[in-house]
Amino acid sequence: LYSDFVVPYPPLLTLILAILFKVFGYSILLVKLFTYALIITNDVLIFSIVKILSKRISSAYLALIFYIGIQSFLDGNMLWVDSAVVTPILFAMYFYQKKRYWGLSIALLIACLIKQTAGIYLLIFLVYFAIRNREELKKLFIVTIAGALFLTVFLLATNSFTAFLNWNLVFPFAFWSKFPGYVQFNLTNKD
């Protein structure tokens, strides 16, 4: 997976698409349907989360209308890793609101296996549970360790471990920031 072409992301989205293509065949329609399913799922989750938080259906509708309005400008109807990671993160927020912490942990793991920057959410919840709720911290640790073991075994079995580390961690942090046009968040840089 990581030796034949550049994949600067964890493997889950690529594997899901590979399974879909193997079952249904390669087609643009399949990718569109998968993307629309993610978008509709996100819409339902946003509506549900805002309804739970605000306890007002009008607020949920306003949030949904706002999201639908900006969604086409952010990702449109294309499948990006960034748009795919939104769904498990929203599921994590939904499970958190419902106090279903196993679901929260699994959703965060799925998000991290789609895009490594989702680890920020995982760290936030690790710190939060370390301060507020040690029992839930155990659940998050168990799922995170199980996911890390699964990923490691998969990468070792496919002989991709070193390439994965290079494309997902070493190159982005050590080299890509030196390329022109690479997005940098160094606010103190006065070039």
Secondary structure, DSSP 4 states (H G I P E B T S, - for coil): --SSS---S-SHHHHHHHHHHHHH-S-HHHHHHHHHHHHHHHHHHHHHHHHHHH--HHHHHHHHHHHHHHHHHHTTTS--HHHHHHHHHHHHHHHHHTT-HHHHHHHHHHHHHH-GGGHHHHHHHHHHHHHH-HHHHHHHHHHHHHHHHHHHHHHHHTT-HHHHHIIIIIHHHHTGGGSTT-----TT---
